Amino acid sequence: MLHISLYSKLLLLLLSLALWVSMDRVHGGDPFVFYDWHVSYMTASPLGVPQKVIGINSIFPGPVVNVTTNWNVVINVHNNLDEPLLITWNGIQHRKNSWEDGVLGTNCPIPAGWNWTYEFQVKDQIGSFFYFPSINFQKAAGGYGGIIINNRDVIPVPFNTPDGDLTIFISDWFNKDYKDLRKMLESGNQLGVPDGIVLNGLGPYRYNSSIIGDGIIYETINVEPGKTYRLRVHNTGISTTLNFRIQNHNLLLVETEGSYTAQTNYPSMDIHVGQSYSFLVTMDQNATSDYYVVASARFVDPTVKDKLTGVAILHYSNSQGPVFGPLPDGPDESDNYASMNQARSIRWNVTAGAARPNPQGSFKYGEITVTDVYILQNRPPEIINGHLRATLNGISYIAPQTPLKLAQLFNIPGVYKLDFPNRVMDRPAKLDTSVINGSYKGFMEIIFQNNGTIVQSYHLDGYAFFVVGMDFGLWTENSRGTYNKWDGVARSTTQVFPGAWTAILVYLDNAGIWNLRSENLDTWYLGQELYISVINPEVSEKTELPLPDNAIFCGALSNLQKEQSNKYRFSKASSSTDLVNMALLWLLILLLLRNY
């Protein structure tokens, strides 16, 4: 038998070790949450036609990641597809950790049959976001799901706790296989009109038998009378702006992409590709029947309007019968300014706290001096070197075999150039891997000028930016006089209307290499993206996290990659996990010895 004093010392030592390692693992006490995902093909019939979609754990759309500010998220992704895969986290900032961003500029793809474990902290964030596959046009087949980041208990939410929290995905949809869609683009053809609109991966309710075929499964949202629900609505589509509305119910906007907004009632909301909104909806109707939930295409030819209308059902528990009658009216399509004016009306709630207790408006972005200005112009896709391509400032991005971030770390020459022009150049369009050289803690002004014919959505990884202005016509220096320098909403995805501009301001305080892309999947696939390199000259783990020990190597660094010996294990997401387990094992042994 162990001497009691020796036993006590060993027990204290092991308890201390387990506690120390556990605290180290969770970055100062912040909890970990673990997910194990199998990304696989499955058969579904969103619009009544059986087709191959991408599900996660046999679910389409995928599971919701529900966490709280500062939690650490560990997601082991098994790639059961027949081609490489990456998953990106739309709106998650990955503070100091672009290694987990899940795009080709930062990560080598996960080979078919392999797994890879993402590990990131949702540092200083709240709100509604989503994830999706970022390569090979796979998003057109699904693979997306929601992300909810809740407030910490010590930070009050600027509205009463809802009675329920519902996630809704709205999307344009094609019946063609996603591989066939990308082949169309690669062969120089446009995708054409989508086959329909889906809500939560399901087709439209048959509100009109002459328009909607029989046998299509539709979404039903079950609610209780008198209750208030938070609806988190995400446009996870390819290229179509969708107007979201609920018959006879107001949408009280309270949050968008991690920012609490000034609370405003809307009869409907235009949600552009890649955008996310939270609404409070009170079930205050008399429930004589069910109600329509509609997502209808905006800015499309009237002849395809009915085809591009998704319909779900809002069902009160005391409903007296099925829905009937025409769909609720959407916005006036002849009013070109209506959607832009609605976007301008979305304001930051400057008095509310969010991830931190201080009010959102305490960051007075309008008083900060701009250090860099980029005017990014897009135009319709064009032929470059015999292929259909899309551009920004006349450059169509080519993803190198070696991710930019790895090339930067290992000093691989010739992979990219830090020479992206700050405005369109008088020269023919070209293919290139050109990167913006951002200044750490600089304040960048970016003006998106849309010289194309469709609405563009732009997303910036790693940051929330302030949307300070938008208007039709060409941006000029005088346009700054119209900027909102007080309560422009902070978000990660903004729309740019055709023949118009949108201006954003972003504080580059997050070191890494970050993707700036068109969220329109077709133009993104054709090269309408770039990267911003932000380097802190004082390199340390306090400014940027090191290369993960489970990094996948490819391109010029392929020789560093070891073959995965077991593709169905967590790929060493945290090196402290083994230490914790060992300490707990010895603790168990000592406890057993004590009983003898």
VEXDOKOL-891139 format. One line per 2 residues: number of its first residue (from 1); their letters; for each residue x, y, z of C-alpha. Coordinates in Angstrom, 3 decimals. Each point is the difference from the previous one (the first is absolute). Layout:
BEGIN
NUM = A = X:Y:Z | ...
END
This chain:
BEGIN
1 = ML = 0.000:0.000:0.000 | 1.212:3.539:-0.772
3 = HI = 0.928:2.165:2.973 | -2.825:2.492:0.521
5 = SL = 2.239:3.106:-0.270 | 1.560:-1.271:-3.225
7 = YS = -3.431:-0.840:-1.349 | -1.274:3.468:0.845
9 = KL = 2.950:1.656:-1.694 | -0.411:-2.068:-3.156
11 = LL = -3.740:0.619:-0.049 | 0.534:3.751:0.384
13 = LL = 2.657:-0.017:-2.711 | -2.208:-1.835:-2.498
15 = LS = -3.027:2.129:0.769 | 2.103:3.111:-0.542
17 = LA = 1.369:-1.378:-3.264 | -3.461:-0.897:-1.289
19 = LW = -1.350:3.409:0.992 | 2.948:1.875:-1.524
21 = VS = -0.168:-1.878:-3.288 | -3.779:0.327:-0.162
23 = MD = 0.221:3.733:0.564 | 2.694:0.249:-2.673
25 = RV = -2.219:-1.916:-2.422 | -2.915:2.326:0.388
27 = HG = 1.914:3.264:-0.278 | -0.469:1.269:3.516
29 = GD = -3.098:-1.994:0.955 | -2.144:0.324:-3.126
31 = PF = -1.877:-3.252:-0.711 | 0.603:-2.386:-2.881
33 = VF = -2.736:-1.542:-2.128 | 0.649:-2.996:-2.264
35 = YD = -1.722:-1.072:-3.213 | 0.641:-3.001:-2.232
37 = WH = -1.261:0.531:-3.556 | -0.219:-2.442:-2.892
39 = VS = -0.386:1.980:-3.226 | -1.577:-2.329:-2.548
41 = YM = -2.188:-0.147:-3.054 | -3.652:-0.839:0.552
43 = TA = -3.085:-0.053:-2.172 | -2.674:2.669:0.454
45 = SP = -2.725:1.594:-2.113 | -0.068:3.699:0.923
47 = LG = -2.126:0.888:-3.046 | -1.571:-3.404:-0.482
49 = VP = 2.833:-1.378:-2.150 | 2.291:-2.575:1.685
51 = QK = 3.594:1.227:-0.058 | 3.314:-0.247:1.825
53 = VI = 0.420:2.530:2.791 | 2.678:0.445:2.656
55 = GI = -1.067:-0.774:3.549 | 1.727:-0.022:3.366
57 = NS = -0.662:-3.031:2.176 | -2.755:-0.846:-2.500
59 = IF = -1.713:3.355:0.613 | -0.747:2.584:-2.693
61 = PG = 0.324:2.867:0.821 | 2.693:-0.814:2.532
63 = PV = -0.114:0.239:3.812 | 0.002:3.350:1.799
65 = VN = 3.130:0.878:1.990 | -1.360:1.586:3.196
67 = VT = 2.662:1.590:2.220 | 0.645:3.027:2.203
69 = TN = 2.431:2.903:-0.295 | 3.642:-1.063:0.469
71 = WN = -0.712:-3.732:-0.111 | 2.471:-2.211:-1.810
73 = VV = -1.451:-2.050:-2.852 | 1.573:-3.297:-1.089
75 = IN = -1.560:-1.563:-3.108 | 1.404:-3.219:-1.414
77 = VH = -0.978:-0.073:-3.690 | 0.039:-3.369:-1.799
79 = NN = 0.077:0.551:-3.748 | -2.098:-2.819:-1.430
81 = LD = -0.382:1.738:-3.361 | 1.856:-1.159:-3.118
83 = EP = 2.051:3.224:-0.217 | 1.804:2.456:2.311
85 = LL = -1.978:2.114:2.463 | 0.370:3.128:2.096
87 = IT = -2.587:1.559:2.298 | 0.006:3.725:0.729
89 = WN = -1.809:1.815:2.794 | -1.805:3.011:-1.430
91 = GI = 0.441:2.916:2.416 | 2.138:-1.772:2.612
93 = QH = 3.024:2.238:0.479 | 2.562:-2.594:1.160
95 = RK = 1.901:2.576:2.005 | 3.772:-0.438:-0.583
97 = NS = -0.753:-3.321:-1.671 | -0.569:0.119:-3.757
99 = WE = 1.323:-3.585:-0.061 | -3.563:-1.159:0.734
101 = DG = -1.768:2.144:-2.603 | -0.639:-2.868:-2.405
103 = VL = 0.782:1.680:-3.337 | 2.698:-0.754:-2.576
105 = GT = 2.132:2.973:0.981 | 0.553:-1.379:3.484
107 = NC = -0.633:-3.744:-0.112 | 0.879:-3.014:-2.123
109 = PI = -3.207:-1.876:-0.801 | -0.963:-3.094:1.974
111 = PA = 0.557:-2.910:-2.428 | -2.833:-2.417:-0.704
113 = GW = -0.080:-2.682:2.699 | 1.933:2.115:2.507
115 = NW = -1.083:1.973:3.031 | 1.221:3.288:1.363
117 = TY = -0.797:1.646:3.308 | -0.807:3.700:0.123
119 = EF = 0.640:1.692:3.325 | -0.885:3.659:0.486
121 = QV = -1.276:2.371:2.650 | -3.049:2.202:-0.591
123 = KD = 1.857:2.817:1.707 | -1.956:3.170:0.756
125 = QI = -2.906:-0.892:-2.276 | -3.757:-0.452:0.256
127 = GS = -2.650:-0.514:-2.615 | -1.201:-2.001:-2.987
129 = FF = 2.308:-1.555:-2.593 | 0.303:-3.097:-2.177
131 = YF = 2.585:-2.390:-1.416 | 0.298:-1.569:-3.448
133 = PS = 2.423:-1.841:-2.347 | 2.305:2.591:-1.560
135 = IN = 1.491:-1.841:-3.003 | -0.991:-1.978:-3.097
137 = FQ = -3.424:1.690:-0.245 | -1.210:-2.405:2.714
139 = KA = -2.157:2.632:1.688 | -2.438:-0.400:-2.917
141 = AG = -0.726:-3.500:1.372 | -0.421:1.053:3.640
143 = GY = 2.453:-0.816:2.766 | -1.015:3.160:1.840
145 = GG = -1.369:0.534:3.501 | -0.517:2.676:2.638
147 = II = 2.228:1.457:2.691 | -1.486:1.621:3.105
149 = IN = 2.247:1.903:2.410 | -1.892:0.887:3.175
151 = NR = 0.792:2.849:2.367 | 1.842:-0.806:3.184
153 = DV = -2.300:0.171:3.032 | 1.719:3.166:1.230
155 = IP = -0.901:1.912:-3.185 | -3.693:0.931:-0.280
157 = VP = -1.735:-0.559:-3.327 | -1.835:3.156:-1.176
159 = FN = -3.385:-1.760:-0.176 | -2.006:-2.447:2.076
161 = TP = 0.954:-3.659:-0.268 | -2.024:-1.507:-2.857
163 = DG = -2.196:-3.033:0.570 | 1.775:-1.855:-2.801
165 = DL = 2.990:0.260:-2.317 | -0.358:-1.210:-3.600
167 = TI = 2.549:-0.149:-2.824 | -1.252:0.394:-3.584
169 = FI = 2.043:-0.443:-3.183 | -1.270:1.537:-3.232
171 = SD = 1.709:-0.749:-3.288 | -0.334:-0.109:-3.750
173 = WF = 0.389:-3.565:-1.261 | 0.883:-1.970:-3.123
175 = NK = -1.108:-3.544:-0.748 | 3.271:-0.629:-1.823
177 = DY = 2.861:-1.635:1.847 | 2.493:2.514:1.360
179 = KD = 2.779:-1.565:-2.075 | -2.022:0.602:-3.150
181 = LR = -0.555:3.617:1.051 | 3.708:0.643:0.427
183 = KM = 0.714:-1.674:-3.356 | -2.418:2.474:-1.570
185 = LE = 2.013:2.898:1.393 | 3.301:-1.592:-0.977
187 = SG = -1.242:-0.440:-3.567 | -0.877:3.690:-0.249
189 = NQ = -3.755:-0.181:0.606 | -2.081:1.861:2.547
191 = LG = -2.169:-2.002:2.418 | -3.269:1.541:-1.106
193 = VP = -3.156:0.219:2.102 | -0.166:-2.223:3.119
195 = DG = -2.641:-2.709:0.134 | -1.581:1.337:3.162
197 = IV = 0.369:1.282:3.553 | 0.322:-2.242:3.053
199 = LN = -0.583:0.695:3.690 | 1.974:-2.219:2.366
201 = GL = 0.825:-2.207:-2.968 | -3.657:-0.590:-0.896
203 = GP = -2.078:1.140:-2.947 | -3.073:2.244:-0.147
205 = YR = -3.407:-0.683:1.489 | -2.500:-0.568:-2.801
207 = YN = -1.733:3.354:0.317 | -0.930:-0.081:-3.711
209 = SS = -0.454:-3.358:-1.732 | 0.655:1.547:-3.417
211 = II = 3.481:1.114:1.154 | 1.096:-2.546:2.593
213 = GD = 0.039:-3.696:-0.804 | -1.446:-2.665:2.265
215 = GI = 2.065:-2.029:2.460 | 2.565:2.647:1.040
217 = IY = 0.836:-0.119:3.715 | -0.166:3.458:1.598
219 = ET = 1.112:1.478:3.297 | -2.441:0.528:2.878
221 = IN = 0.989:2.302:2.859 | -1.965:-0.897:3.123
223 = VE = -0.669:2.771:2.536 | -2.126:0.741:3.044
225 = PG = -2.489:2.896:0.047 | 1.094:3.089:1.900
227 = KT = 3.649:-1.056:0.081 | 2.920:1.958:-1.450
229 = YR = 2.666:-1.817:-2.012 | 3.433:1.006:-1.191
231 = LR = 0.352:-0.919:-3.667 | 3.580:-0.129:-1.310
233 = VH = -0.301:0.166:-3.777 | 2.978:-0.717:-2.272
235 = NT = 0.216:0.321:-3.787 | 2.227:-2.986:-0.787
237 = GI = -0.672:0.127:-3.723 | 2.044:0.354:-3.165
239 = ST = -0.820:3.405:-1.469 | -3.589:1.074:0.701
241 = TL = -1.164:2.746:2.356 | -3.082:-1.234:1.869
243 = NF = -2.770:1.963:1.664 | -1.087:-1.655:3.259
245 = RI = -3.457:0.600:1.490 | -2.686:-1.656:2.135
247 = QN = -3.648:0.557:-0.753 | -1.632:2.451:2.483
249 = HN = 3.087:0.068:2.258 | 2.570:2.742:0.536
251 = LL = 3.722:-0.702:0.046 | 1.705:1.891:2.827
253 = LV = 3.674:0.186:-0.992 | 2.306:-0.358:3.020
255 = ET = 3.344:-1.346:-1.277 | 2.016:-0.603:-3.126
257 = EG = 3.265:-1.936:-0.272 | 1.178:0.663:3.524
259 = SY = -1.300:3.531:0.574 | -3.104:1.009:1.879
261 = TA = -1.994:2.402:-2.122 | -2.357:2.848:0.741
263 = QT = -3.289:-1.848:0.392 | -2.221:0.698:-2.991
265 = NY = -3.108:-1.757:-1.307 | -0.009:-1.054:-3.647
267 = PS = -2.804:-1.649:-1.980 | 2.699:-1.839:-1.953
269 = MD = 3.783:-0.001:-0.415 | 2.227:-0.314:-3.055
271 = IH = 2.712:-2.477:0.974 | 2.915:-0.169:-2.399
273 = VG = 2.237:-3.010:-0.578 | 2.113:-0.771:3.060
275 = QS = -1.902:2.304:2.350 | -1.510:-0.930:3.374
277 = YS = -2.715:1.762:2.008 | -1.774:-0.540:3.327
279 = FL = -3.636:1.000:0.366 | -2.383:-0.156:2.939
281 = VT = -3.407:-1.173:-1.180 | -2.979:-0.046:2.354
283 = MD = -2.768:-2.493:-0.716 | -2.801:2.496:0.535
285 = QN = -2.513:-1.052:-2.665 | -3.341:-1.722:0.599
287 = AT = 1.047:-3.272:-1.674 | -3.122:-0.414:-2.064
289 = SD = 2.410:-1.721:-2.381 | 3.686:-0.646:-0.569
291 = YY = 2.168:2.756:-1.516 | 2.408:0.208:-2.931
293 = VV = 3.754:0.406:0.500 | 1.451:1.285:-3.277
295 = AS = 3.474:0.406:-1.493 | -0.322:1.457:-3.505
297 = AR = 2.651:1.027:-2.495 | 0.746:3.690:-0.496
299 = FV = 1.255:1.748:-3.131 | -0.939:-2.807:-2.390
301 = DP = -2.036:-0.143:-3.202 | -3.737:0.027:0.812
303 = TV = -0.479:-3.134:-2.113 | 1.965:-2.094:2.532
305 = KD = -1.292:1.709:3.147 | -2.499:-2.733:0.897
307 = KL = 2.590:-2.707:-0.605 | 2.412:1.743:2.332
309 = TG = -2.297:0.209:3.012 | 0.545:-2.253:2.992
311 = VA = -2.884:-0.555:2.412 | -0.121:-1.602:3.455
313 = IL = -2.835:-0.156:2.531 | -0.241:1.693:3.394
315 = HY = -2.249:-2.228:2.090 | -1.488:1.142:3.317
317 = SN = -0.759:-2.863:2.381 | -3.628:1.213:0.132
319 = SQ = -0.325:0.582:-3.731 | -3.519:-0.572:-1.262
321 = GP = 0.930:-1.050:-3.508 | 2.497:0.056:-2.866
323 = VF = 1.264:3.160:-1.618 | -1.929:1.328:-2.986
325 = GP = -0.052:2.899:-2.416 | 2.766:1.875:-1.813
327 = LP = 3.495:0.500:1.347 | 0.728:3.238:1.881
329 = DG = 1.291:2.730:-2.269 | 3.718:0.651:-0.183
331 = PD = 1.755:3.296:-0.714 | -0.836:2.103:-3.038
333 = ES = 2.372:-1.273:-2.692 | -0.283:3.279:-1.934
335 = DN = 1.515:1.972:2.904 | 3.754:-0.277:-0.567
337 = YA = 0.816:1.906:3.182 | -2.176:-2.005:2.412
339 = SM = 2.567:-2.693:0.733 | 2.850:2.482:0.345
341 = NQ = -2.033:2.224:2.335 | -0.830:-3.027:2.114
343 = AR = 3.706:-0.858:0.241 | 0.810:3.566:1.014
345 = SI = -2.625:-0.166:2.748 | 1.810:-2.832:1.814
347 = RW = 1.917:1.687:2.802 | 2.335:-1.069:2.771
349 = NV = -1.405:-0.088:3.530 | 2.669:2.258:1.510
351 = TA = -1.252:-0.312:3.592 | -0.144:-3.804:0.224
353 = GA = 2.839:-2.184:1.192 | 0.812:-3.099:-2.033
355 = AR = 2.973:-2.274:0.615 | 1.360:2.528:2.504
357 = PN = -1.859:2.084:2.594 | 0.920:3.364:-1.491
359 = PQ = -2.515:1.362:-2.537 | 0.591:-0.868:-3.656
361 = GS = 0.123:3.721:-0.784 | 2.995:0.554:2.265
363 = FK = 2.134:-0.871:-3.043 | -0.297:3.330:-1.795
365 = YG = 1.001:-1.123:-3.467 | -0.937:3.330:-1.571
367 = EI = 2.794:1.779:1.895 | 2.830:-2.284:-1.179
369 = TV = 2.335:1.199:-2.767 | -0.058:-2.142:-3.141
371 = TD = 3.451:-1.343:-0.920 | -0.737:-1.911:-3.234
373 = VY = -2.642:0.341:-2.712 | -0.927:-2.718:-2.511
375 = IL = -2.588:0.415:-2.723 | -0.946:-3.504:-1.132
377 = QN = -1.862:-0.127:-3.295 | -1.741:-3.035:-1.406
379 = RP = -1.501:-0.408:-3.446 | -1.861:-2.808:-1.770
381 = PE = 1.946:-3.240:-0.514 | 2.275:0.121:-3.034
383 = II = 2.302:-2.226:-2.011 | 3.613:0.004:1.224
385 = NG = 2.508:-2.336:-1.662 | -2.870:-1.857:-1.619
387 = HL = -1.968:-0.611:3.207 | -2.992:1.699:1.638
389 = RA = 1.263:1.885:3.043 | -1.175:2.622:2.507
391 = TL = 2.228:2.799:1.264 | 0.649:2.677:2.583
393 = NG = 1.959:2.958:-1.342 | 0.637:-2.009:-3.143
395 = IS = 1.653:-2.901:1.866 | -1.507:-3.478:0.150
397 = YI = 1.402:-1.856:2.986 | 1.794:-3.299:-0.556
399 = AP = 0.393:-2.199:3.089 | 3.585:-1.331:0.181
401 = QT = 0.766:-3.617:0.879 | 1.635:1.204:3.225
403 = PL = -2.342:2.005:2.282 | 1.098:3.600:0.464
405 = KL = 0.277:-0.354:3.759 | 2.306:-3.020:-0.227
407 = AQ = 2.090:1.690:-2.678 | 0.355:3.032:2.248
409 = LF = 1.028:-2.062:3.031 | 2.550:-2.129:-1.872
411 = NI = 1.256:2.852:-2.210 | -0.886:-1.786:-3.257
413 = PG = 0.806:2.427:-2.834 | -2.168:0.646:-3.030
415 = VY = -3.320:-1.150:1.469 | -1.635:3.438:0.182
417 = KL = 0.735:3.691:-0.373 | -0.842:2.827:2.405
419 = DF = -0.983:2.341:-2.799 | -3.775:0.091:-0.291
421 = PN = -0.889:3.402:-1.506 | -2.054:2.436:2.067
423 = RV = -2.149:0.835:-3.028 | -0.708:-1.411:-3.448
425 = MD = 2.971:0.284:-2.358 | -0.062:0.995:-3.675
427 = RP = 1.090:-3.405:-1.281 | -1.559:-3.239:-1.242
429 = AK = -1.517:-2.342:2.587 | 2.338:-2.750:1.163
431 = LD = 0.340:-3.073:2.187 | 2.196:0.507:3.058
433 = TS = 0.580:-0.790:3.682 | 0.193:3.566:1.241
435 = VI = -0.467:0.827:3.703 | -0.747:3.246:1.845
437 = NG = 2.768:0.908:2.442 | -2.026:1.229:2.974
439 = SY = 1.474:2.040:2.839 | -0.456:-1.564:3.429
441 = KG = -2.371:2.213:1.999 | -0.498:2.161:-3.055
443 = FM = -3.467:1.305:-0.834 | -0.960:-0.965:-3.538
445 = EI = -2.718:1.512:-2.144 | -1.299:-2.320:-2.710
447 = IF = -2.400:1.158:-2.687 | -1.722:-2.727:-2.013
449 = QN = -1.019:1.287:-3.429 | -2.393:-2.349:-1.777
451 = NG = 0.220:0.506:-3.755 | -1.809:-3.290:-0.581
453 = TI = -3.666:-0.711:-0.576 | -0.931:-1.970:3.157
455 = VQ = 0.180:0.623:3.744 | 3.353:-1.028:1.440
457 = SY = 0.592:-1.023:3.610 | 3.492:0.394:1.452
459 = HL = 1.298:-1.717:3.103 | 3.197:0.591:1.970
461 = DG = 1.333:-2.767:2.253 | 1.641:0.881:3.313
463 = YA = -1.846:3.250:0.642 | -3.222:1.889:0.433
465 = FF = 0.017:3.146:-2.118 | -2.161:3.118:0.186
467 = VV = -2.371:0.614:-2.899 | 0.161:3.797:-0.251
469 = GM = -1.569:0.802:-3.350 | -1.583:-1.187:-3.234
471 = DF = -1.549:1.693:-3.007 | -0.604:-0.388:-3.703
473 = GL = 2.524:1.374:-2.479 | 3.769:0.296:0.215
475 = WT = 1.713:0.595:3.321 | 1.982:3.241:0.218
477 = EN = 1.960:1.739:2.735 | -3.117:2.088:0.672
479 = SR = -1.923:-3.180:0.839 | 1.688:-0.006:3.402
481 = GT = -2.261:2.877:0.945 | -2.898:-2.474:0.120
483 = YN = 1.717:-2.521:2.283 | -1.642:-1.091:3.253
485 = KW = 2.786:0.514:2.531 | -1.976:-0.797:3.122
487 = DG = -2.278:-3.045:-0.168 | 0.787:-1.829:-3.231
489 = VA = -0.499:-3.675:0.755 | 3.051:-2.232:0.523
491 = RS = -0.283:-3.254:-1.952 | 2.012:-2.312:-2.256
493 = TT = -2.094:-0.123:-3.212 | -1.381:2.932:-1.969
495 = QV = -1.928:0.398:-3.227 | 0.978:2.174:-2.961
497 = FP = -2.788:0.773:-2.425 | 0.668:0.007:-3.765
499 = GA = 1.112:3.416:-1.197 | 0.657:1.025:3.599
501 = WT = 2.656:0.117:2.720 | 0.276:-1.012:3.644
503 = AI = 2.671:1.332:2.380 | 1.301:-1.775:3.095
505 = LV = 2.569:0.788:2.689 | 1.999:-2.745:1.704
507 = YL = 2.534:0.098:2.841 | 2.774:-2.484:-0.833
509 = DN = 0.774:-1.179:3.531 | -0.141:-3.745:-0.732
511 = AG = 3.303:-1.363:-1.295 | -0.191:-2.650:-2.701
513 = IW = -0.834:-0.446:-3.678 | -3.682:0.635:-0.606
515 = NL = -2.296:-0.750:-2.913 | -2.049:2.787:-1.609
517 = RS = -2.427:-1.610:-2.446 | -3.168:0.258:-1.948
519 = EN = -2.572:-2.113:1.812 | -1.694:-0.585:-3.358
521 = LD = 1.235:-3.537:-0.468 | 0.293:0.141:-3.782
523 = TW = 2.138:3.155:-0.161 | 2.048:-1.142:3.011
525 = YL = 0.726:-3.282:-1.801 | 1.071:2.022:-3.048
527 = GQ = 2.581:1.990:1.952 | -1.762:2.985:1.581
529 = EL = 1.945:-0.023:3.254 | 3.266:1.117:1.566
531 = YI = 1.890:-0.246:3.287 | 1.178:2.630:2.472
533 = SV = 3.256:-0.725:1.837 | 0.163:1.593:3.456
535 = IN = 3.291:-0.541:1.826 | 0.814:1.201:3.505
537 = PE = 3.733:0.861:-0.052 | 0.232:-1.058:3.659
539 = VS = -0.413:-3.719:-0.654 | -1.125:-2.048:2.997
541 = EK = -2.801:-2.343:1.020 | -1.721:3.049:1.465
543 = TE = -0.412:1.454:-3.470 | -0.436:-3.132:-2.110
545 = LP = -0.283:-3.682:0.840 | 2.593:-2.425:-1.409
547 = LP = -0.527:-2.591:-2.711 | -2.309:-2.737:1.385
549 = DN = 1.729:-3.296:0.683 | -2.558:-1.770:-2.203
551 = AI = 0.542:2.237:-3.043 | -0.378:-1.633:-3.409
553 = FC = 2.807:0.768:-2.459 | -0.344:0.249:-3.775
555 = GA = 1.569:1.686:-3.010 | 3.654:0.900:0.537
557 = LS = -0.194:-1.429:3.535 | -1.515:-3.379:-0.900
559 = NL = 3.160:-1.763:1.165 | -0.812:1.030:3.592
561 = QK = -3.323:-1.821:-0.014 | -0.221:-3.342:1.782
563 = EQ = -2.587:-2.519:-1.095 | -2.937:-0.146:2.376
565 = SN = 0.313:-3.266:1.892 | -3.562:0.097:1.258
567 = KY = -2.499:2.185:-1.751 | -2.692:-0.396:2.672
569 = RF = 1.641:1.628:2.983 | 0.204:3.594:1.103
571 = SK = 3.072:1.345:-1.758 | 1.691:1.238:3.176
573 = AS = -2.132:3.093:0.381 | 1.648:0.824:3.315
575 = SS = 3.373:-1.317:1.140 | -1.103:0.329:3.625
577 = TD = -2.772:-2.585:-0.345 | 2.364:-2.932:0.587
579 = LV = 1.483:1.685:3.078 | -3.446:0.474:1.496
581 = NM = -0.932:-3.616:-0.638 | 3.267:-1.279:1.485
583 = AL = -0.374:2.116:3.124 | -3.561:-1.178:0.497
585 = LW = 1.069:-3.629:-0.512 | 2.662:0.215:2.715
587 = LL = -2.470:1.745:2.250 | -2.386:-2.917:-0.452
589 = IL = 2.797:-2.489:0.793 | 0.848:1.840:3.222
591 = LL = -3.617:0.070:1.059 | -0.214:-3.770:-0.579
593 = LR = 3.202:-0.578:1.994 | -1.364:2.030:2.865
595 = NY = -2.929:-2.390:0.349 | 2.292:-3.003:0.517
END
